[in-house]
Amino acid sequence: MGKKIPSEIGATAWPDLQSRVYAAPDEVFSRLFPAVLQAAEEGDAMARSLLDDCAAALAELGSDLAERLQLQSQEFRLAKTGGMLGRSAYFDERLDCHLRKAAPVAKYSDLQLSPAEAAAHLALQVLQTA
């Protein structure tokens, strides 16, 4: 992984990769993610550690949101969506594990609508009850 990561984006060395990350993190990480997934699926320990850390960080965001919305002690629906999901059995399993710890009372489901469409439906519901 130490050699594969810089070469995936054409970086000559780690300092080159770091400067690219600072300049355009979304571009760099989106290009690296498939390589890390593949390595994790092949059993690479570093890739698995990276994905586990990523899954834990995402779950922590969910936990923080549940806390801010005061949902931690009541059942609520949590839907996962995004381009990282469904591409790696290892990552999906780690994310589910961390989410169950972070939001144990949540009911998990697949998102049936795009996030924008779901937000529009929620806004309509709020307007109709106001």
KEFI-960057 format. One record per atom (N, C-alpha, C): residue in three letters; x negated, y negated, z negated. Coordinates in Angstrom, 1 decimal, padded with zeros to 4 digits. Layout:
[atom "Ala", [X, Y, Z]]
...
***
This chain:
[atom "Met", [-000.8, 001.2, 000.0]]
[atom "Met", [000.0, 000.0, 000.0]]
[atom "Met", [-000.9, -001.3, 000.0]]
[atom "Gly", [-002.0, -001.2, -000.7]]
[atom "Gly", [-002.9, -002.4, -000.8]]
[atom "Gly", [-003.3, -002.8, 000.6]]
[atom "Lys", [-003.6, -001.9, 001.5]]
[atom "Lys", [-004.0, -002.3, 002.9]]
[atom "Lys", [-002.8, -002.5, 003.8]]
[atom "Lys", [-001.7, -001.7, 003.5]]
[atom "Lys", [-000.6, -001.7, 004.4]]
[atom "Lys", [000.2, -003.1, 004.3]]
[atom "Ile", [000.4, -003.6, 003.1]]
[atom "Ile", [001.2, -004.8, 003.0]]
[atom "Ile", [000.6, -006.0, 003.8]]
[atom "Pro", [-000.7, -006.3, 003.6]]
[atom "Pro", [-001.2, -007.5, 004.4]]
[atom "Pro", [-001.1, -007.2, 005.9]]
[atom "Ser", [-001.4, -006.0, 006.3]]
[atom "Ser", [-001.4, -005.7, 007.8]]
[atom "Ser", [000.0, -005.7, 008.4]]
[atom "Glu", [001.1, -005.5, 007.6]]
[atom "Glu", [002.5, -005.5, 008.1]]
[atom "Glu", [002.8, -006.9, 008.7]]
[atom "Ile", [002.2, -007.9, 008.1]]
[atom "Ile", [002.6, -009.3, 008.7]]
[atom "Ile", [001.4, -009.9, 009.4]]
[atom "Gly", [000.4, -009.1, 009.6]]
[atom "Gly", [-000.8, -009.6, 010.4]]
[atom "Gly", [-001.7, -010.5, 009.5]]
[atom "Ala", [-001.7, -010.3, 008.2]]
[atom "Ala", [-002.6, -011.1, 007.3]]
[atom "Ala", [-003.9, -010.4, 007.3]]
[atom "Thr", [-005.0, -011.2, 007.3]]
[atom "Thr", [-006.3, -010.6, 007.3]]
[atom "Thr", [-006.8, -010.1, 005.9]]
[atom "Ala", [-006.2, -010.7, 004.9]]
[atom "Ala", [-006.6, -010.4, 003.5]]
[atom "Ala", [-005.5, -010.9, 002.6]]
[atom "Trp", [-005.6, -010.5, 001.3]]
[atom "Trp", [-004.6, -010.9, 000.3]]
[atom "Trp", [-004.5, -012.4, 000.2]]
[atom "Pro", [-005.6, -013.2, 000.2]]
[atom "Pro", [-005.4, -014.7, 000.1]]
[atom "Pro", [-004.6, -015.2, 001.3]]
[atom "Asp", [-004.8, -014.6, 002.5]]
[atom "Asp", [-004.0, -015.0, 003.7]]
[atom "Asp", [-002.5, -014.7, 003.4]]
[atom "Leu", [-002.2, -013.5, 002.9]]
[atom "Leu", [-000.9, -013.1, 002.6]]
[atom "Leu", [-000.2, -014.1, 001.6]]
[atom "Gln", [-001.0, -014.4, 000.5]]
[atom "Gln", [-000.5, -015.3, -000.5]]
[atom "Gln", [-000.1, -016.6, 000.1]]
[atom "Ser", [-000.9, -017.2, 000.9]]
[atom "Ser", [-000.6, -018.5, 001.5]]
[atom "Ser", [000.6, -018.4, 002.4]]
[atom "Arg", [000.8, -017.3, 003.1]]
[atom "Arg", [002.0, -017.1, 003.9]]
[atom "Arg", [003.3, -017.0, 003.0]]
[atom "Val", [003.1, -016.3, 001.8]]
[atom "Val", [004.2, -016.2, 000.9]]
[atom "Val", [004.7, -017.5, 000.4]]
[atom "Tyr", [003.7, -018.4, 000.0]]
[atom "Tyr", [004.0, -019.7, -000.5]]
[atom "Tyr", [004.7, -020.5, 000.6]]
[atom "Ala", [004.3, -020.4, 001.8]]
[atom "Ala", [004.8, -021.2, 002.9]]
[atom "Ala", [006.2, -020.7, 003.4]]
[atom "Ala", [006.4, -019.4, 003.4]]
[atom "Ala", [007.7, -018.9, 003.9]]
[atom "Ala", [008.1, -017.6, 003.2]]
[atom "Pro", [008.4, -017.6, 001.9]]
[atom "Pro", [008.6, -016.3, 001.2]]
[atom "Pro", [009.7, -015.5, 001.8]]
[atom "Asp", [010.8, -016.0, 002.2]]
[atom "Asp", [011.9, -015.2, 002.7]]
[atom "Asp", [011.5, -014.5, 004.0]]
[atom "Glu", [010.7, -015.1, 004.8]]
[atom "Glu", [010.3, -014.5, 006.0]]
[atom "Glu", [009.3, -013.4, 005.7]]
[atom "Val", [008.4, -013.6, 004.8]]
[atom "Val", [007.3, -012.6, 004.5]]
[atom "Val", [008.0, -011.4, 003.8]]
[atom "Phe", [008.8, -011.6, 002.8]]
[atom "Phe", [009.3, -010.5, 002.1]]
[atom "Phe", [010.3, -009.7, 002.9]]
[atom "Ser", [011.1, -010.4, 003.7]]
[atom "Ser", [012.0, -009.6, 004.6]]
[atom "Ser", [011.3, -008.7, 005.6]]
[atom "Arg", [010.1, -009.1, 006.0]]
[atom "Arg", [009.3, -008.3, 006.9]]
[atom "Arg", [008.6, -007.2, 006.1]]
[atom "Leu", [008.3, -007.4, 004.9]]
[atom "Leu", [007.6, -006.3, 004.1]]
[atom "Leu", [008.5, -005.3, 003.5]]
[atom "Phe", [009.7, -005.7, 003.3]]
[atom "Phe", [010.7, -004.8, 002.6]]
[atom "Phe", [010.8, -003.4, 003.2]]
[atom "Pro", [011.0, -003.3, 004.6]]
[atom "Pro", [011.1, -002.0, 005.2]]
[atom "Pro", [009.8, -001.1, 005.0]]
[atom "Ala", [008.7, -001.7, 005.0]]
[atom "Ala", [007.4, -000.9, 004.7]]
[atom "Ala", [007.4, -000.4, 003.3]]
[atom "Val", [007.8, -001.2, 002.4]]
[atom "Val", [007.8, -000.8, 001.0]]
[atom "Val", [008.8, 000.3, 000.8]]
[atom "Leu", [010.0, 000.2, 001.4]]
[atom "Leu", [011.0, 001.2, 001.3]]
[atom "Leu", [010.5, 002.6, 001.8]]
[atom "Gln", [009.9, 002.5, 003.0]]
[atom "Gln", [009.4, 003.7, 003.6]]
[atom "Gln", [008.3, 004.4, 002.7]]
[atom "Ala", [007.4, 003.6, 002.2]]
[atom "Ala", [006.4, 004.1, 001.3]]
[atom "Ala", [007.0, 004.7, 000.0]]
[atom "Ala", [008.0, 004.1, -000.5]]
[atom "Ala", [008.7, 004.6, -001.7]]
[atom "Ala", [009.4, 005.9, -001.4]]
[atom "Glu", [010.0, 006.0, -000.3]]
[atom "Glu", [010.7, 007.3, 000.1]]
[atom "Glu", [009.7, 008.4, 000.3]]
[atom "Glu", [008.5, 008.0, 000.7]]
[atom "Glu", [007.4, 009.0, 000.8]]
[atom "Glu", [006.7, 009.3, -000.5]]
[atom "Gly", [007.1, 008.7, -001.6]]
[atom "Gly", [006.6, 009.0, -002.9]]
[atom "Gly", [005.5, 008.1, -003.4]]
[atom "Asp", [005.2, 007.0, -002.7]]
[atom "Asp", [004.1, 006.1, -003.1]]
[atom "Asp", [004.4, 005.4, -004.4]]
[atom "Ala", [003.6, 005.6, -005.4]]
[atom "Ala", [003.8, 005.1, -006.8]]
[atom "Ala", [003.9, 003.6, -006.8]]
[atom "Met", [003.0, 002.9, -006.1]]
[atom "Met", [003.0, 001.4, -006.1]]
[atom "Met", [004.3, 000.9, -005.5]]
[atom "Ala", [004.8, 001.5, -004.4]]
[atom "Ala", [006.0, 001.1, -003.8]]
[atom "Ala", [007.2, 001.3, -004.7]]
[atom "Arg", [007.2, 002.5, -005.3]]
[atom "Arg", [008.3, 002.8, -006.2]]
[atom "Arg", [008.3, 001.8, -007.4]]
[atom "Ser", [007.1, 001.4, -007.9]]
[atom "Ser", [007.1, 000.5, -009.0]]
[atom "Ser", [007.6, -000.9, -008.6]]
[atom "Leu", [007.2, -001.3, -007.4]]
[atom "Leu", [007.7, -002.6, -006.8]]
[atom "Leu", [009.2, -002.6, -006.7]]
[atom "Leu", [009.8, -001.5, -006.2]]
[atom "Leu", [011.2, -001.4, -006.0]]
[atom "Leu", [011.9, -001.3, -007.4]]
[atom "Asp", [011.4, -000.6, -008.3]]
[atom "Asp", [012.0, -000.5, -009.6]]
[atom "Asp", [012.0, -001.9, -010.3]]
[atom "Asp", [010.9, -002.7, -010.2]]
[atom "Asp", [010.8, -004.0, -010.7]]
[atom "Asp", [011.9, -004.9, -010.0]]
[atom "Cys", [012.0, -004.8, -008.7]]
[atom "Cys", [013.0, -005.5, -008.0]]
[atom "Cys", [014.4, -005.2, -008.5]]
[atom "Ala", [014.7, -003.9, -008.6]]
[atom "Ala", [016.0, -003.5, -009.1]]
[atom "Ala", [016.3, -004.0, -010.5]]
[atom "Ala", [015.3, -004.0, -011.3]]
[atom "Ala", [015.5, -004.5, -012.7]]
[atom "Ala", [015.8, -006.0, -012.7]]
[atom "Ala", [015.1, -006.7, -011.8]]
[atom "Ala", [015.3, -008.2, -011.8]]
[atom "Ala", [016.7, -008.5, -011.2]]
[atom "Leu", [017.2, -007.7, -010.2]]
[atom "Leu", [018.5, -007.9, -009.7]]
[atom "Leu", [019.6, -007.6, -010.8]]
[atom "Ala", [019.4, -006.5, -011.5]]
[atom "Ala", [020.3, -006.2, -012.6]]
[atom "Ala", [020.3, -007.2, -013.6]]
[atom "Glu", [019.2, -007.8, -013.9]]
[atom "Glu", [019.1, -008.9, -015.0]]
[atom "Glu", [019.9, -010.1, -014.5]]
[atom "Leu", [019.9, -010.4, -013.2]]
[atom "Leu", [020.7, -011.5, -012.7]]
[atom "Leu", [022.2, -011.2, -012.9]]
[atom "Gly", [022.6, -009.9, -012.7]]
[atom "Gly", [024.0, -009.5, -012.9]]
[atom "Gly", [024.3, -009.6, -014.4]]
[atom "Ser", [023.4, -009.2, -015.3]]
[atom "Ser", [023.7, -009.3, -016.7]]
[atom "Ser", [023.8, -010.8, -017.1]]
[atom "Asp", [022.9, -011.7, -016.6]]
[atom "Asp", [023.0, -013.1, -016.9]]
[atom "Asp", [024.3, -013.7, -016.5]]
[atom "Leu", [024.8, -013.3, -015.3]]
[atom "Leu", [026.0, -013.8, -014.8]]
[atom "Leu", [027.2, -013.3, -015.7]]
[atom "Ala", [027.2, -012.1, -016.0]]
[atom "Ala", [028.3, -011.5, -016.9]]
[atom "Ala", [028.3, -012.3, -018.2]]
[atom "Glu", [027.1, -012.6, -018.7]]
[atom "Glu", [027.1, -013.3, -020.0]]
[atom "Glu", [027.6, -014.7, -019.8]]
[atom "Arg", [027.2, -015.4, -018.8]]
[atom "Arg", [027.7, -016.8, -018.6]]
[atom "Arg", [029.2, -016.8, -018.4]]
[atom "Leu", [029.7, -015.8, -017.7]]
[atom "Leu", [031.2, -015.7, -017.5]]
[atom "Leu", [031.9, -015.1, -018.7]]
[atom "Gln", [031.2, -014.8, -019.7]]
[atom "Gln", [031.7, -014.1, -020.9]]
[atom "Gln", [032.5, -012.8, -020.6]]
[atom "Leu", [031.8, -012.0, -019.8]]
[atom "Leu", [032.5, -010.7, -019.4]]
[atom "Leu", [031.8, -009.5, -020.0]]
[atom "Gln", [030.7, -009.7, -020.8]]
[atom "Gln", [030.0, -008.6, -021.3]]
[atom "Gln", [030.7, -007.6, -022.2]]
[atom "Ser", [031.8, -008.0, -022.8]]
[atom "Ser", [032.6, -007.1, -023.7]]
[atom "Ser", [033.9, -006.7, -023.1]]
[atom "Gln", [034.2, -007.0, -021.8]]
[atom "Gln", [035.4, -006.6, -021.2]]
[atom "Gln", [035.1, -006.0, -019.8]]
[atom "Glu", [036.0, -005.1, -019.4]]
[atom "Glu", [035.8, -004.5, -018.1]]
[atom "Glu", [036.0, -005.5, -017.0]]
[atom "Phe", [035.1, -005.5, -016.0]]
[atom "Phe", [035.2, -006.3, -014.8]]
[atom "Phe", [034.7, -005.6, -013.6]]
[atom "Arg", [035.0, -006.0, -012.4]]
[atom "Arg", [034.6, -005.4, -011.2]]
[atom "Arg", [033.3, -006.0, -010.7]]
[atom "Leu", [032.3, -005.2, -010.4]]
[atom "Leu", [031.1, -005.6, -009.9]]
[atom "Leu", [030.9, -004.9, -008.5]]
[atom "Ala", [030.8, -005.8, -007.5]]
[atom "Ala", [030.5, -005.2, -006.1]]
[atom "Ala", [029.1, -005.6, -005.7]]
[atom "Lys", [028.5, -004.6, -005.1]]
[atom "Lys", [027.1, -004.8, -004.6]]
[atom "Lys", [027.2, -005.1, -003.1]]
[atom "Thr", [026.4, -006.0, -002.7]]
[atom "Thr", [026.3, -006.3, -001.2]]
[atom "Thr", [024.9, -006.9, -000.9]]
[atom "Gly", [024.6, -006.8, 000.3]]
[atom "Gly", [023.3, -007.3, 000.8]]
[atom "Gly", [022.5, -006.4, 001.7]]
[atom "Gly", [021.5, -007.0, 002.3]]
[atom "Gly", [020.7, -006.2, 003.3]]
[atom "Gly", [019.8, -005.2, 002.7]]
[atom "Met", [019.6, -005.3, 001.4]]
[atom "Met", [018.7, -004.3, 000.8]]
[atom "Met", [019.4, -003.0, 000.4]]
[atom "Leu", [020.7, -003.0, 000.4]]
[atom "Leu", [021.4, -001.8, 000.0]]
[atom "Leu", [021.7, -000.8, 001.1]]
[atom "Gly", [021.7, 000.4, 000.8]]
[atom "Gly", [022.0, 001.5, 001.7]]
[atom "Gly", [020.8, 001.8, 002.7]]
[atom "Arg", [019.7, 001.3, 002.4]]
[atom "Arg", [018.5, 001.6, 003.2]]
[atom "Arg", [017.5, 002.5, 002.6]]
[atom "Ser", [017.6, 002.8, 001.3]]
[atom "Ser", [016.7, 003.6, 000.6]]
[atom "Ser", [017.4, 004.3, -000.6]]
[atom "Ala", [017.5, 005.6, -000.6]]
[atom "Ala", [018.1, 006.3, -001.7]]
[atom "Ala", [017.4, 006.0, -003.0]]
[atom "Tyr", [016.1, 005.9, -003.0]]
[atom "Tyr", [015.3, 005.6, -004.2]]
[atom "Tyr", [015.7, 004.2, -004.7]]
[atom "Phe", [015.7, 003.2, -003.9]]
[atom "Phe", [016.1, 001.9, -004.4]]
[atom "Phe", [017.5, 001.8, -004.9]]
[atom "Asp", [018.4, 002.4, -004.1]]
[atom "Asp", [019.8, 002.4, -004.5]]
[atom "Asp", [020.0, 003.0, -005.9]]
[atom "Glu", [019.3, 004.2, -006.1]]
[atom "Glu", [019.4, 004.9, -007.4]]
[atom "Glu", [018.9, 004.0, -008.5]]
[atom "Arg", [017.7, 003.4, -008.3]]
[atom "Arg", [017.1, 002.6, -009.3]]
[atom "Arg", [018.0, 001.3, -009.7]]
[atom "Leu", [018.6, 000.7, -008.6]]
[atom "Leu", [019.4, -000.4, -008.8]]
[atom "Leu", [020.7, 000.0, -009.7]]
[atom "Asp", [021.3, 001.1, -009.3]]
[atom "Asp", [022.5, 001.6, -010.0]]
[atom "Asp", [022.1, 001.9, -011.5]]
[atom "Cys", [021.0, 002.5, -011.7]]
[atom "Cys", [020.5, 002.8, -013.1]]
[atom "Cys", [020.4, 001.5, -013.9]]
[atom "His", [019.7, 000.5, -013.3]]
[atom "His", [019.5, -000.7, -014.1]]
[atom "His", [020.8, -001.5, -014.2]]
[atom "Leu", [021.7, -001.5, -013.2]]
[atom "Leu", [023.0, -002.1, -013.4]]
[atom "Leu", [023.8, -001.5, -014.5]]
[atom "Arg", [023.8, -000.2, -014.6]]
[atom "Arg", [024.6, 000.5, -015.6]]
[atom "Arg", [024.1, 000.1, -017.0]]
[atom "Lys", [022.8, -000.2, -017.2]]
[atom "Lys", [022.3, -000.6, -018.4]]
[atom "Lys", [022.6, -002.1, -018.7]]
[atom "Ala", [022.5, -002.9, -017.6]]
[atom "Ala", [022.7, -004.4, -017.7]]
[atom "Ala", [024.2, -004.7, -017.9]]
[atom "Ala", [025.1, -004.0, -017.3]]
[atom "Ala", [026.5, -004.3, -017.3]]
[atom "Ala", [027.3, -003.0, -017.5]]
[atom "Pro", [027.2, -002.4, -018.7]]
[atom "Pro", [027.8, -001.1, -018.9]]
[atom "Pro", [029.3, -001.0, -018.8]]
[atom "Val", [030.0, -002.1, -019.0]]
[atom "Val", [031.5, -002.1, -018.9]]
[atom "Val", [032.0, -002.4, -017.5]]
[atom "Ala", [031.1, -002.7, -016.6]]
[atom "Ala", [031.6, -003.0, -015.2]]
[atom "Ala", [032.1, -001.8, -014.5]]
[atom "Lys", [033.0, -002.0, -013.6]]
[atom "Lys", [033.5, -001.0, -012.7]]
[atom "Lys", [032.9, -001.4, -011.4]]
[atom "Tyr", [032.1, -000.4, -010.8]]
[atom "Tyr", [031.4, -000.7, -009.6]]
[atom "Tyr", [032.2, -000.3, -008.4]]
[atom "Ser", [032.0, -001.1, -007.3]]
[atom "Ser", [032.7, -000.8, -006.1]]
[atom "Ser", [031.9, -001.4, -004.9]]
[atom "Asp", [032.3, -000.9, -003.7]]
[atom "Asp", [031.7, -001.5, -002.5]]
[atom "Asp", [032.5, -002.8, -002.2]]
[atom "Leu", [031.8, -003.7, -001.6]]
[atom "Leu", [032.4, -005.0, -001.2]]
[atom "Leu", [033.2, -004.7, 000.1]]
[atom "Gln", [034.5, -004.9, 000.1]]
[atom "Gln", [035.3, -004.6, 001.3]]
[atom "Gln", [035.3, -005.8, 002.3]]
[atom "Leu", [034.9, -007.0, 001.8]]
[atom "Leu", [034.9, -008.2, 002.6]]
[atom "Leu", [033.5, -008.8, 002.5]]
[atom "Ser", [033.2, -009.7, 003.5]]
[atom "Ser", [031.9, -010.4, 003.3]]
[atom "Ser", [032.0, -011.3, 002.1]]
[atom "Pro", [030.9, -011.7, 001.5]]
[atom "Pro", [031.0, -012.6, 000.4]]
[atom "Pro", [031.7, -013.9, 000.7]]
[atom "Ala", [031.5, -014.5, 001.9]]
[atom "Ala", [032.2, -015.7, 002.2]]
[atom "Ala", [033.7, -015.5, 002.3]]
[atom "Glu", [034.2, -014.4, 002.9]]
[atom "Glu", [035.6, -014.1, 002.9]]
[atom "Glu", [036.2, -013.8, 001.6]]
[atom "Ala", [035.4, -013.1, 000.7]]
[atom "Ala", [035.9, -012.9, -000.6]]
[atom "Ala", [036.1, -014.2, -001.4]]
[atom "Ala", [035.1, -015.1, -001.3]]
[atom "Ala", [035.2, -016.4, -001.9]]
[atom "Ala", [036.4, -017.2, -001.5]]
[atom "Ala", [036.7, -017.1, -000.2]]
[atom "Ala", [037.8, -017.8, 000.4]]
[atom "Ala", [039.1, -017.3, -000.2]]
[atom "His", [039.2, -016.0, -000.3]]
[atom "His", [040.4, -015.3, -000.9]]
[atom "His", [040.6, -015.7, -002.4]]
[atom "Leu", [039.5, -015.8, -003.1]]
[atom "Leu", [039.5, -016.2, -004.5]]
[atom "Leu", [040.0, -017.6, -004.6]]
[atom "Ala", [039.4, -018.5, -003.8]]
[atom "Ala", [039.8, -019.9, -003.8]]
[atom "Ala", [041.3, -020.1, -003.5]]
[atom "Leu", [041.8, -019.3, -002.6]]
[atom "Leu", [043.3, -019.3, -002.3]]
[atom "Leu", [044.1, -018.9, -003.5]]
[atom "Gln", [043.7, -017.9, -004.2]]
[atom "Gln", [044.4, -017.4, -005.3]]
[atom "Gln", [044.4, -018.5, -006.4]]
[atom "Val", [043.3, -019.2, -006.6]]
[atom "Val", [043.2, -020.2, -007.6]]
[atom "Val", [044.1, -021.4, -007.2]]
[atom "Leu", [044.1, -021.7, -006.0]]
[atom "Leu", [045.0, -022.8, -005.5]]
[atom "Leu", [046.5, -022.5, -005.7]]
[atom "Gln", [046.8, -021.2, -005.4]]
[atom "Gln", [048.2, -020.8, -005.5]]
[atom "Gln", [048.7, -020.7, -007.0]]
[atom "Thr", [047.8, -020.5, -007.9]]
[atom "Thr", [048.2, -020.5, -009.3]]
[atom "Thr", [048.1, -021.8, -010.0]]
[atom "Ala", [047.5, -022.8, -009.3]]
[atom "Ala", [047.3, -024.1, -010.0]]
[atom "Ala", [048.6, -024.9, -009.9]]
***
